[in-house]
Amino acid sequence: MGPFVFDSTTTILVSLALGFGFGFVLERAGFGDSRRLAAQFYLHDMTVLKVMFTAIVTAMVCVHFLWAVGLVDLSRVFINPTYLWPGIVGGLIMGVGFIVGGYCPGTSLVAAATLKLDGVFFVVGALLGVAVFGEAVPRFWDFFQTSGDLGRFTLADWLGLPTATVVFLVACMAVFMFWGAEQLERAFARPSREEEAAKDLEVVR
């Protein structure tokens, strides 16, 4: 029992297939359009929340189902260590970049792959940012590498609840968030082009 292990060639092929599939789904969901992504922050279009939260909950339920039937050993599944303060600072920086640029790293690659100029510029900017960060990180290495080190830390650890209970609660939260997203979209919906044209026509008259 344990995570699936492949040889190097199979790992590359599986990674390419998963990456292509992920990019294809993002593009089909409209995530290659910065205007649709930015609309999330103005509460006009909550597709980002719906799609990404669906992916997270689906993966969570599937992994824990495989664990429950004995096909996966969760103790052997790698989970990135939690560094609380660097995570908060990095999240804020990425959030500002997302709002200003209209993309996150993954969606910018999708946009660049479909030859959208804003996506290409965003990717170039991201690569420059990575280079600058790599040069500057020795100056704040202690904060970056050790600040708020919680190790392997999960929601179940934080809440002190069984893993299955946490999975159920997160799934329930997702249902509530989907409902809430629908309400926000209705409350902050932007008029369609046809509605805007009709209003302009009324003004002219």
N, CA and C atoms as a LAMMPS dump frame, in Angstrom:
ITEM: TIMESTEP
0
ITEM: NUMBER OF ATOMS
615
ITEM: BOX BOUNDS ff ff ff
-5.0000000000000000e+02 5.0000000000000000e+02
-5.0000000000000000e+02 5.0000000000000000e+02
-5.0000000000000000e+02 5.0000000000000000e+02
ITEM: ATOMS id mol type element x y z
1 1 1 N 0.844 -1.188 0
2 1 2 C 0 0 0
3 1 3 C 0.882 1.242 0
4 2 1 N 0.524 2.222 -0.788
5 2 2 C 1.286 3.46 -0.809
6 2 3 C 0.981 4.255 -2.055
7 3 1 N 1.576 5.428 -2.202
8 3 2 C 1.392 6.212 -3.425
9 3 3 C 1.902 5.427 -4.617
10 4 1 N 1.314 5.683 -5.786
11 4 2 C 1.733 4.988 -6.979
12 4 3 C 3.142 5.441 -7.365
13 5 1 N 4.02 4.494 -7.663
14 5 2 C 5.41 4.783 -8
15 5 3 C 5.67 4.324 -9.427
16 6 1 N 6.242 5.213 -10.254
17 6 2 C 6.539 4.898 -11.642
18 6 3 C 8.03 5.046 -11.886
19 7 1 N 8.499 4.434 -12.991
20 7 2 C 9.877 4.688 -13.396
21 7 3 C 9.956 6.085 -14
22 8 1 N 11.177 6.555 -14.298
23 8 2 C 11.367 7.94 -14.722
24 8 3 C 10.634 8.264 -16.016
25 9 1 N 10.653 7.34 -16.989
26 9 2 C 9.985 7.596 -18.269
27 9 3 C 8.479 7.713 -18.079
28 10 1 N 7.911 6.782 -17.326
29 10 2 C 6.468 6.814 -17.08
30 10 3 C 6.079 8.066 -16.301
31 11 1 N 6.935 8.463 -15.345
32 11 2 C 6.657 9.668 -14.569
33 11 3 C 6.565 10.89 -15.477
34 12 1 N 7.487 10.989 -16.436
35 12 2 C 7.476 12.126 -17.376
36 12 3 C 6.21 12.099 -18.224
37 13 1 N 5.841 10.923 -18.725
38 13 2 C 4.653 10.81 -19.575
39 13 3 C 3.378 11.133 -18.793
40 14 1 N 3.3 10.608 -17.575
41 14 2 C 2.129 10.893 -16.737
42 14 3 C 2.054 12.383 -16.409
43 15 1 N 3.212 12.986 -16.107
44 15 2 C 3.244 14.414 -15.789
45 15 3 C 2.804 15.251 -16.983
46 16 1 N 3.271 14.89 -18.189
47 16 2 C 2.873 15.613 -19.399
48 16 3 C 1.369 15.487 -19.643
49 17 1 N 0.85 14.274 -19.456
50 17 2 C -0.585 14.053 -19.675
51 17 3 C -1.422 14.845 -18.679
52 18 1 N -1.016 14.816 -17.41
53 18 2 C -1.746 15.564 -16.382
54 18 3 C -1.643 17.071 -16.632
55 19 1 N -0.451 17.536 -16.993
56 19 2 C -0.266 18.957 -17.263
57 19 3 C -1.088 19.426 -18.444
58 20 1 N -1.091 18.629 -19.516
59 20 2 C -1.891 18.991 -20.691
60 20 3 C -3.37 18.997 -20.332
61 21 1 N -3.805 17.978 -19.594
62 21 2 C -5.213 17.903 -19.213
63 21 3 C -5.624 19.062 -18.321
64 22 1 N -4.752 19.428 -17.384
65 22 2 C -5.046 20.543 -16.492
66 22 3 C -5.151 21.85 -17.275
67 23 1 N -4.202 22.071 -18.18
68 23 2 C -4.236 23.277 -18.998
69 23 3 C -5.452 23.331 -19.897
70 24 1 N -5.821 22.183 -20.455
71 24 2 C -6.994 22.12 -21.33
72 24 3 C -8.263 22.476 -20.562
73 25 1 N -8.383 21.927 -19.357
74 25 2 C -9.567 22.217 -18.535
75 25 3 C -9.611 23.689 -18.156
76 26 1 N -8.453 24.267 -17.802
77 26 2 C -8.418 25.686 -17.465
78 26 3 C -8.873 26.539 -18.646
79 27 1 N -8.388 26.22 -19.826
80 27 2 C -8.767 26.99 -21.009
81 27 3 C -10.247 26.846 -21.306
82 28 1 N -10.76 25.617 -21.224
83 28 2 C -12.185 25.395 -21.497
84 28 3 C -13.063 26.077 -20.451
85 29 1 N -12.547 26.24 -19.243
86 29 2 C -13.305 26.913 -18.186
87 29 3 C -13.249 28.431 -18.334
88 30 1 N -12.481 28.915 -19.31
89 30 2 C -12.381 30.353 -19.535
90 30 3 C -11.285 31.024 -18.739
91 31 1 N -10.368 30.221 -18.169
92 31 2 C -9.331 30.791 -17.319
93 31 3 C -8.146 31.329 -18.109
94 32 1 N -8.238 31.324 -19.428
95 32 2 C -7.202 31.947 -20.233
96 32 3 C -7.526 33.398 -20.533
97 33 1 N -8.593 33.915 -19.96
98 33 2 C -9.052 35.28 -20.182
99 33 3 C -8.895 36.067 -18.883
100 34 1 N -7.994 37.042 -18.873
101 34 2 C -7.717 37.792 -17.648
102 34 3 C -8.937 38.56 -17.16
103 35 1 N -9.815 38.976 -18.093
104 35 2 C -11.005 39.721 -17.675
105 35 3 C -11.933 38.846 -16.846
106 36 1 N -12.05 37.589 -17.229
107 36 2 C -12.917 36.687 -16.472
108 36 3 C -12.309 36.362 -15.117
109 37 1 N -10.993 36.237 -15.077
110 37 2 C -10.329 35.944 -13.816
111 37 3 C -10.425 37.131 -12.861
112 38 1 N -10.193 38.339 -13.399
113 38 2 C -10.256 39.536 -12.552
114 38 3 C -11.67 39.789 -12.041
115 39 1 N -12.678 39.344 -12.808
116 39 2 C -14.072 39.544 -12.393
117 39 3 C -14.37 38.871 -11.066
118 40 1 N -13.559 37.854 -10.711
119 40 2 C -13.717 37.174 -9.428
120 40 3 C -13.591 38.162 -8.272
121 41 1 N -12.645 39.082 -8.383
122 41 2 C -12.376 40.008 -7.285
123 41 3 C -13.394 41.135 -7.217
124 42 1 N -14.16 41.312 -8.288
125 42 2 C -15.221 42.318 -8.288
126 42 3 C -16.593 41.675 -8.078
127 43 1 N -16.582 40.353 -7.827
128 43 2 C -17.783 39.575 -7.515
129 43 3 C -18.768 39.498 -8.678
130 44 1 N -18.291 39.755 -9.91
131 44 2 C -19.158 39.65 -11.08
132 44 3 C -19.297 38.208 -11.55
133 45 1 N -18.202 37.455 -11.466
134 45 2 C -18.158 36.102 -12.013
135 45 3 C -17.338 35.24 -11.06
136 46 1 N -17.976 34.289 -10.405
137 46 2 C -17.31 33.46 -9.398
138 46 3 C -16.864 32.112 -9.949
139 47 1 N -16.625 32.045 -11.26
140 47 2 C -16.226 30.779 -11.878
141 47 3 C -14.924 30.248 -11.296
142 48 1 N -13.989 31.146 -10.998
143 48 2 C -12.709 30.713 -10.438
144 48 3 C -12.924 29.928 -9.155
145 49 1 N -13.701 30.494 -8.249
146 49 2 C -13.965 29.806 -6.984
147 49 3 C -14.645 28.461 -7.223
148 50 1 N -15.632 28.443 -8.105
149 50 2 C -16.398 27.217 -8.335
150 50 3 C -15.521 26.104 -8.907
151 51 1 N -14.745 26.444 -9.938
152 51 2 C -13.935 25.424 -10.604
153 51 3 C -12.809 24.935 -9.703
154 52 1 N -12.078 25.871 -9.101
155 52 2 C -10.935 25.471 -8.296
156 52 3 C -11.367 24.747 -7.028
157 53 1 N -12.449 25.211 -6.397
158 53 2 C -12.909 24.537 -5.183
159 53 3 C -13.446 23.15 -5.522
160 54 1 N -14.09 23.02 -6.681
161 54 2 C -14.552 21.699 -7.12
162 54 3 C -13.38 20.75 -7.298
163 55 1 N -12.294 21.247 -7.913
164 55 2 C -11.107 20.412 -8.119
165 55 3 C -10.49 19.991 -6.793
166 56 1 N -10.397 20.933 -5.859
167 56 2 C -9.803 20.633 -4.555
168 56 3 C -10.625 19.585 -3.805
169 57 1 N -11.934 19.789 -3.753
170 57 2 C -12.798 18.864 -3.01
171 57 3 C -12.823 17.491 -3.68
172 58 1 N -12.863 17.468 -5.018
173 58 2 C -12.866 16.187 -5.722
174 58 3 C -11.592 15.41 -5.443
175 59 1 N -10.443 16.083 -5.53
176 59 2 C -9.172 15.414 -5.248
177 59 3 C -9.121 14.929 -3.807
178 60 1 N -9.586 15.753 -2.88
179 60 2 C -9.577 15.393 -1.467
180 60 3 C -10.428 14.147 -1.215
181 61 1 N -11.632 14.127 -1.762
182 61 2 C -12.532 12.992 -1.548
183 61 3 C -11.96 11.726 -2.183
184 62 1 N -11.412 11.846 -3.396
185 62 2 C -10.861 10.671 -4.082
186 62 3 C -9.663 10.098 -3.333
187 63 1 N -8.753 10.968 -2.877
188 63 2 C -7.573 10.492 -2.156
189 63 3 C -7.98 9.792 -0.859
190 64 1 N -8.924 10.362 -0.153
191 64 2 C -9.322 9.76 1.119
192 64 3 C -10.174 8.507 0.919
193 65 1 N -10.852 8.412 -0.217
194 65 2 C -11.552 7.165 -0.529
195 65 3 C -10.536 6.055 -0.797
196 66 1 N -9.491 6.387 -1.583
197 66 2 C -8.444 5.395 -1.843
198 66 3 C -7.752 4.975 -0.557
199 67 1 N -7.587 5.943 0.364
200 67 2 C -7.002 5.601 1.66
201 67 3 C -7.935 4.688 2.453
202 68 1 N -9.23 4.978 2.404
203 68 2 C -10.2 4.193 3.172
204 68 3 C -10.269 2.745 2.693
205 69 1 N -10.078 2.515 1.381
206 69 2 C -10.156 1.143 0.857
207 69 3 C -8.783 0.476 0.827
208 70 1 N -7.768 1.171 1.346
209 70 2 C -6.461 0.547 1.498
210 70 3 C -5.543 0.625 0.308
211 71 1 N -5.814 1.52 -0.648
212 71 2 C -4.962 1.626 -1.828
213 71 3 C -3.882 2.692 -1.695
214 72 1 N -4.049 3.613 -0.764
215 72 2 C -3.076 4.69 -0.569
216 72 3 C -2.771 4.831 0.92
217 73 1 N -1.491 4.982 1.222
218 73 2 C -1.058 5.246 2.593
219 73 3 C -0.789 6.743 2.706
220 74 1 N -1.667 7.458 3.389
221 74 2 C -1.549 8.913 3.479
222 74 3 C -0.243 9.352 4.134
223 75 1 N 0.329 8.513 4.983
224 75 2 C 1.582 8.895 5.642
225 75 3 C 2.736 8.961 4.649
226 76 1 N 2.563 8.338 3.467
227 76 2 C 3.619 8.361 2.454
228 76 3 C 3.341 9.383 1.353
229 77 1 N 2.235 10.099 1.469
230 77 2 C 1.912 11.151 0.503
231 77 3 C 2.596 12.444 0.95
232 78 1 N 3.408 13.018 0.067
233 78 2 C 4.155 14.216 0.437
234 78 3 C 3.222 15.414 0.572
235 79 1 N 3.339 16.119 1.671
236 79 2 C 2.612 17.364 1.903
237 79 3 C 3.636 18.451 2.197
238 80 1 N 3.574 19.544 1.461
239 80 2 C 4.529 20.62 1.684
240 80 3 C 4.501 21.075 3.144
241 81 1 N 5.663 21.236 3.759
242 81 2 C 5.687 21.76 5.132
243 81 3 C 5.043 23.144 5.184
244 82 1 N 4.413 23.445 6.296
245 82 2 C 3.749 24.736 6.471
246 82 3 C 4.689 25.716 7.159
247 83 1 N 4.96 26.832 6.48
248 83 2 C 5.695 27.958 7.065
249 83 3 C 4.704 29.113 7.118
250 84 1 N 4.146 29.363 8.282
251 84 2 C 2.985 30.234 8.416
252 84 3 C 3.218 31.646 7.885
253 85 1 N 4.221 32.335 8.412
254 85 2 C 4.399 33.75 8.06
255 85 3 C 4.863 33.941 6.626
256 86 1 N 5.824 33.175 6.132
257 86 2 C 6.162 33.3 4.709
258 86 3 C 4.967 32.988 3.814
259 87 1 N 4.119 32.039 4.245
260 87 2 C 2.935 31.701 3.458
261 87 3 C 1.96 32.852 3.378
262 88 1 N 1.778 33.557 4.5
263 88 2 C 0.868 34.71 4.519
264 88 3 C 1.409 35.827 3.632
265 89 1 N 2.696 36.149 3.784
266 89 2 C 3.296 37.216 2.986
267 89 3 C 3.264 36.859 1.504
268 90 1 N 3.637 35.612 1.182
269 90 2 C 3.618 35.184 -0.21
270 90 3 C 2.221 35.196 -0.797
271 91 1 N 1.232 34.807 0.008
272 91 2 C -0.151 34.829 -0.461
273 91 3 C -0.628 36.235 -0.768
274 92 1 N -0.245 37.188 0.088
275 92 2 C -0.628 38.583 -0.153
276 92 3 C 0.031 39.124 -1.422
277 93 1 N 1.311 38.817 -1.612
278 93 2 C 2.011 39.278 -2.815
279 93 3 C 1.383 38.678 -4.066
280 94 1 N 1.105 37.372 -4.021
281 94 2 C 0.492 36.719 -5.176
282 94 3 C -0.913 37.268 -5.425
283 95 1 N -1.657 37.532 -4.343
284 95 2 C -3.008 38.066 -4.51
285 95 3 C -3.012 39.415 -5.191
286 96 1 N -2.083 40.293 -4.779
287 96 2 C -1.977 41.603 -5.428
288 96 3 C -1.603 41.435 -6.895
289 97 1 N -0.648 40.549 -7.164
290 97 2 C -0.252 40.3 -8.55
291 97 3 C -1.39 39.743 -9.378
292 98 1 N -2.211 38.895 -8.765
293 98 2 C -3.367 38.311 -9.448
294 98 3 C -4.359 39.408 -9.835
295 99 1 N -4.646 40.307 -8.9
296 99 2 C -5.609 41.375 -9.159
297 99 3 C -5.088 42.335 -10.223
298 100 1 N -3.814 42.743 -10.091
299 100 2 C -3.239 43.718 -11.02
300 100 3 C -3.035 43.123 -12.407
301 101 1 N -2.465 41.901 -12.451
302 101 2 C -2.147 41.297 -13.742
303 101 3 C -3.27 40.493 -14.359
304 102 1 N -4.208 40.059 -13.524
305 102 2 C -5.329 39.284 -14.053
306 102 3 C -5.064 37.798 -14.185
307 103 1 N -3.877 37.355 -13.793
308 103 2 C -3.539 35.934 -13.914
309 103 3 C -2.839 35.449 -12.654
310 104 1 N -2.922 34.134 -12.423
311 104 2 C -2.031 33.456 -11.503
312 104 3 C -0.997 32.736 -12.374
313 105 1 N 0.042 32.128 -11.808
314 105 2 C 1.058 31.494 -12.658
315 105 3 C 0.491 30.466 -13.637
316 106 1 N -0.408 29.599 -13.171
317 106 2 C -0.946 28.559 -14.05
318 106 3 C -1.775 29.113 -15.188
319 107 1 N -2.67 30.05 -14.876
320 107 2 C -3.532 30.603 -15.917
321 107 3 C -2.744 31.48 -16.885
322 108 1 N -1.655 32.096 -16.422
323 108 2 C -0.836 32.892 -17.337
324 108 3 C -0.173 31.994 -18.377
325 109 1 N 0.227 30.791 -17.975
326 109 2 C 0.802 29.845 -18.932
327 109 3 C -0.237 29.388 -19.942
328 110 1 N -1.473 29.198 -19.469
329 110 2 C -2.557 28.829 -20.385
330 110 3 C -2.778 29.941 -21.407
331 111 1 N -2.806 31.19 -20.924
332 111 2 C -3.002 32.326 -21.83
333 111 3 C -1.839 32.445 -22.808
334 112 1 N -0.612 32.269 -22.317
335 112 2 C 0.556 32.357 -23.193
336 112 3 C 0.547 31.241 -24.237
337 113 1 N 0.096 30.057 -23.84
338 113 2 C 0.039 28.934 -24.774
339 113 3 C -0.945 29.178 -25.906
340 114 1 N -1.959 30.005 -25.642
341 114 2 C -2.931 30.36 -26.683
342 114 3 C -2.589 31.707 -27.322
343 115 1 N -1.332 32.154 -27.085
344 115 2 C -0.762 33.34 -27.744
345 115 3 C -1.474 34.644 -27.392
346 116 1 N -1.989 34.728 -26.169
347 116 2 C -2.532 36.001 -25.702
348 116 3 C -1.363 36.856 -25.199
349 117 1 N -1.255 38.094 -25.717
350 117 2 C -0.106 38.93 -25.403
351 117 3 C -0.007 39.247 -23.915
352 118 1 N -1.157 39.501 -23.263
353 118 2 C -1.083 39.81 -21.835
354 118 3 C -0.569 38.607 -21.048
355 119 1 N -0.942 37.402 -21.493
356 119 2 C -0.434 36.203 -20.842
357 119 3 C 1.061 36.043 -21.038
358 120 1 N 1.548 36.333 -22.258
359 120 2 C 2.979 36.243 -22.539
360 120 3 C 3.759 37.229 -21.677
361 121 1 N 3.278 38.481 -21.593
362 121 2 C 3.954 39.484 -20.767
363 121 3 C 3.936 39.091 -19.296
364 122 1 N 2.833 38.5 -18.849
365 122 2 C 2.736 38.082 -17.451
366 122 3 C 3.755 36.982 -17.159
367 123 1 N 3.9 36.022 -18.068
368 123 2 C 4.88 34.943 -17.876
369 123 3 C 6.29 35.5 -17.832
370 124 1 N 6.599 36.424 -18.746
371 124 2 C 7.927 37.045 -18.741
372 124 3 C 8.168 37.772 -17.423
373 125 1 N 7.16 38.514 -16.969
374 125 2 C 7.287 39.206 -15.69
375 125 3 C 7.47 38.246 -14.529
376 126 1 N 6.758 37.116 -14.566
377 126 2 C 6.888 36.12 -13.503
378 126 3 C 8.292 35.53 -13.474
379 127 1 N 8.842 35.256 -14.649
380 127 2 C 10.208 34.702 -14.72
381 127 3 C 11.223 35.707 -14.192
382 128 1 N 11.042 36.989 -14.522
383 128 2 C 11.927 38.022 -13.984
384 128 3 C 11.792 38.106 -12.468
385 129 1 N 10.555 37.999 -11.983
386 129 2 C 10.333 38.02 -10.548
387 129 3 C 11.006 36.855 -9.839
388 130 1 N 10.95 35.67 -10.457
389 130 2 C 11.619 34.492 -9.884
390 130 3 C 13.128 34.721 -9.813
391 131 1 N 13.689 35.318 -10.877
392 131 2 C 15.125 35.581 -10.904
393 131 3 C 15.517 36.576 -9.812
394 132 1 N 14.731 37.642 -9.66
395 132 2 C 15.021 38.64 -8.629
396 132 3 C 14.896 38.02 -7.243
397 133 1 N 13.852 37.217 -7.041
398 133 2 C 13.663 36.556 -5.747
399 133 3 C 14.847 35.642 -5.439
400 134 1 N 15.292 34.881 -6.44
401 134 2 C 16.419 33.976 -6.229
402 134 3 C 17.687 34.696 -5.809
403 135 1 N 17.878 35.901 -6.355
404 135 2 C 19.058 36.676 -5.991
405 135 3 C 18.907 37.323 -4.617
406 136 1 N 17.679 37.672 -4.251
407 136 2 C 17.46 38.417 -3.01
408 136 3 C 17.224 37.531 -1.803
409 137 1 N 16.842 36.267 -2
410 137 2 C 16.412 35.43 -0.884
411 137 3 C 17.471 35.226 0.197
412 138 1 N 18.773 35.228 -0.118
413 138 2 C 19.741 35.095 0.991
414 138 3 C 19.625 36.188 2.045
415 139 1 N 19.068 37.35 1.662
416 139 2 C 18.95 38.452 2.605
417 139 3 C 17.865 38.213 3.656
418 140 1 N 16.899 37.369 3.325
419 140 2 C 15.829 37.081 4.299
420 140 3 C 15.606 35.575 4.411
421 141 1 N 16.708 34.826 4.335
422 141 2 C 16.625 33.375 4.327
423 141 3 C 15.999 32.82 5.6
424 142 1 N 16.363 33.37 6.763
425 142 2 C 15.826 32.851 8.021
426 142 3 C 14.305 32.986 8.065
427 143 1 N 13.795 34.137 7.621
428 143 2 C 12.339 34.33 7.591
429 143 3 C 11.703 33.37 6.592
430 144 1 N 12.294 33.233 5.431
431 144 2 C 11.731 32.411 4.362
432 144 3 C 11.746 30.931 4.719
433 145 1 N 12.786 30.468 5.369
434 145 2 C 12.99 29.035 5.559
435 145 3 C 12.529 28.507 6.911
436 146 1 N 12.471 29.353 7.932
437 146 2 C 12.18 28.822 9.27
438 146 3 C 11.034 29.521 9.997
439 147 1 N 10.637 30.708 9.55
440 147 2 C 9.626 31.468 10.284
441 147 3 C 8.272 30.767 10.256
442 148 1 N 7.693 30.563 11.43
443 148 2 C 6.381 29.92 11.519
444 148 3 C 6.378 28.486 11.037
445 149 1 N 7.479 27.763 11.262
446 149 2 C 7.586 26.379 10.787
447 149 3 C 6.66 25.467 11.59
448 150 1 N 5.647 24.922 10.916
449 150 2 C 4.7 24.005 11.562
450 150 3 C 4.857 22.578 11.069
451 151 1 N 5.803 22.366 10.144
452 151 2 C 6.017 21.028 9.611
453 151 3 C 4.839 20.559 8.767
454 152 1 N 4.587 19.245 8.785
455 152 2 C 3.45 18.669 8.06
456 152 3 C 2.19 18.958 8.875
457 153 1 N 1.409 19.918 8.413
458 153 2 C 0.289 20.412 9.202
459 153 3 C -0.963 20.428 8.341
460 154 1 N -2.001 19.706 8.763
461 154 2 C -3.233 19.596 7.988
462 154 3 C -4.41 20.183 8.757
463 155 1 N -5.552 20.301 8.072
464 155 2 C -6.762 20.774 8.743
465 155 3 C -7.149 19.85 9.893
466 156 1 N -6.972 18.554 9.691
467 156 2 C -7.307 17.595 10.751
468 156 3 C -6.445 17.835 11.987
469 157 1 N -5.146 18.157 11.771
470 157 2 C -4.256 18.453 12.891
471 157 3 C -4.704 19.729 13.599
472 158 1 N -5.056 20.727 12.809
473 158 2 C -5.434 22.025 13.366
474 158 3 C -6.73 21.931 14.174
475 159 1 N -7.718 21.201 13.634
476 159 2 C -9.021 21.106 14.279
477 159 3 C -9.075 20.004 15.335
478 160 1 N -8.115 19.089 15.278
479 160 2 C -8.132 17.976 16.218
480 160 3 C -9.272 17.015 15.971
481 161 1 N -9.64 16.846 14.704
482 161 2 C -10.751 15.975 14.334
483 161 3 C -10.264 14.838 13.442
484 162 1 N -11.028 13.735 13.373
485 162 2 C -10.671 12.656 12.446
486 162 3 C -10.666 13.155 11.004
487 163 1 N -9.812 12.569 10.184
488 163 2 C -9.677 12.997 8.796
489 163 3 C -11.002 12.897 8.049
490 164 1 N -11.741 11.809 8.246
491 164 2 C -13.013 11.634 7.54
492 164 3 C -13.998 12.75 7.892
493 165 1 N -13.994 13.178 9.146
494 165 2 C -14.886 14.26 9.564
495 165 3 C -14.525 15.564 8.869
496 166 1 N -13.221 15.833 8.758
497 166 2 C -12.767 17.05 8.098
498 166 3 C -13.15 17.025 6.619
499 167 1 N -12.999 15.88 5.974
500 167 2 C -13.386 15.747 4.562
501 167 3 C -14.867 16.075 4.393
502 168 1 N -15.698 15.529 5.264
503 168 2 C -17.135 15.799 5.2
504 168 3 C -17.434 17.286 5.415
505 169 1 N -16.774 17.905 6.397
506 169 2 C -17.02 19.316 6.695
507 169 3 C -16.587 20.216 5.542
508 170 1 N -15.452 19.899 4.922
509 170 2 C -14.983 20.698 3.785
510 170 3 C -15.938 20.563 2.607
511 171 1 N -16.446 19.355 2.38
512 171 2 C -17.414 19.159 1.302
513 171 3 C -18.687 19.972 1.563
514 172 1 N -19.145 19.98 2.811
515 172 2 C -20.318 20.79 3.163
516 172 3 C -20.025 22.277 2.978
517 173 1 N -18.824 22.701 3.356
518 173 2 C -18.441 24.103 3.174
519 173 3 C -18.439 24.471 1.693
520 174 1 N -17.991 23.534 0.848
521 174 2 C -17.975 23.792 -0.589
522 174 3 C -19.379 24.026 -1.121
523 175 1 N -20.335 23.204 -0.675
524 175 2 C -21.723 23.378 -1.112
525 175 3 C -22.237 24.755 -0.7
526 176 1 N -21.938 25.157 0.538
527 176 2 C -22.368 26.473 1.018
528 176 3 C -21.707 27.593 0.212
529 177 1 N -20.425 27.435 -0.105
530 177 2 C -19.716 28.465 -0.857
531 177 3 C -20.239 28.574 -2.277
532 178 1 N -20.61 27.443 -2.882
533 178 2 C -21.187 27.493 -4.225
534 178 3 C -22.508 28.266 -4.195
535 179 1 N -23.315 27.998 -3.177
536 179 2 C -24.572 28.727 -3.042
537 179 3 C -24.301 30.22 -2.83
538 180 1 N -23.339 30.531 -1.96
539 180 2 C -22.998 31.917 -1.713
540 180 3 C -22.466 32.611 -2.956
541 181 1 N -21.69 31.89 -3.756
542 181 2 C -21.162 32.465 -4.996
543 181 3 C -22.284 32.822 -5.955
544 182 1 N -23.289 31.97 -6.026
545 182 2 C -24.436 32.259 -6.891
546 182 3 C -25.15 33.531 -6.423
547 183 1 N -25.288 33.693 -5.119
548 183 2 C -25.954 34.891 -4.598
549 183 3 C -25.145 36.15 -4.911
550 184 1 N -23.825 36.06 -4.781
551 184 2 C -22.969 37.204 -5.081
552 184 3 C -23.036 37.568 -6.556
553 185 1 N -23.048 36.554 -7.413
554 185 2 C -23.132 36.824 -8.853
555 185 3 C -24.429 37.547 -9.197
556 186 1 N -25.508 37.148 -8.547
557 186 2 C -26.785 37.816 -8.812
558 186 3 C -26.762 39.26 -8.296
559 187 1 N -26.161 39.452 -7.13
560 187 2 C -26.159 40.78 -6.522
561 187 3 C -25.251 41.759 -7.254
562 188 1 N -24.122 41.256 -7.779
563 188 2 C -23.142 42.144 -8.412
564 188 3 C -23.035 41.928 -9.917
565 189 1 N -24.046 41.296 -10.498
566 189 2 C -23.998 40.987 -11.938
567 189 3 C -23.87 42.259 -12.76
568 190 1 N -23.039 42.185 -13.792
569 190 2 C -22.894 43.294 -14.719
570 190 3 C -23.912 43.134 -15.839
571 191 1 N -24.461 44.219 -16.341
572 191 2 C -25.424 44.095 -17.442
573 191 3 C -24.769 43.532 -18.695
574 192 1 N -25.525 42.748 -19.456
575 192 2 C -25.015 42.186 -20.7
576 192 3 C -24.857 43.287 -21.744
577 193 1 N -24.182 42.962 -22.83
578 193 2 C -23.986 43.947 -23.888
579 193 3 C -25.332 44.381 -24.478
580 194 1 N -26.264 43.422 -24.579
581 194 2 C -27.58 43.754 -25.116
582 194 3 C -28.303 44.735 -24.197
583 195 1 N -28.207 44.501 -22.874
584 195 2 C -28.847 45.396 -21.915
585 195 3 C -28.213 46.781 -21.937
586 196 1 N -26.868 46.825 -22.058
587 196 2 C -26.187 48.111 -22.131
588 196 3 C -26.59 48.864 -23.394
589 197 1 N -26.707 48.129 -24.517
590 197 2 C -27.101 48.765 -25.778
591 197 3 C -28.525 49.326 -25.681
592 198 1 N -29.407 48.581 -25.01
593 198 2 C -30.791 49.038 -24.853
594 198 3 C -30.843 50.306 -23.994
595 199 1 N -30.041 50.361 -22.944
596 199 2 C -30.002 51.542 -22.099
597 199 3 C -29.476 52.746 -22.873
598 200 1 N -28.412 52.525 -23.684
599 200 2 C -27.859 53.611 -24.489
600 200 3 C -28.889 54.133 -25.468
601 201 1 N -29.675 53.201 -26.033
602 201 2 C -30.7 53.602 -26.989
603 201 3 C -31.77 54.44 -26.306
604 202 1 N -32.148 54.069 -25.075
605 202 2 C -33.133 54.838 -24.328
606 202 3 C -32.62 56.249 -24.022
607 203 1 N -31.329 56.35 -23.71
608 203 2 C -30.756 57.661 -23.417
609 203 3 C -30.809 58.554 -24.655
610 204 1 N -30.477 57.961 -25.822
611 204 2 C -30.493 58.728 -27.081
612 204 3 C -31.898 59.225 -27.368
613 205 1 N -32.888 58.368 -27.11
614 205 2 C -34.272 58.776 -27.364
615 205 3 C -34.708 59.876 -26.415
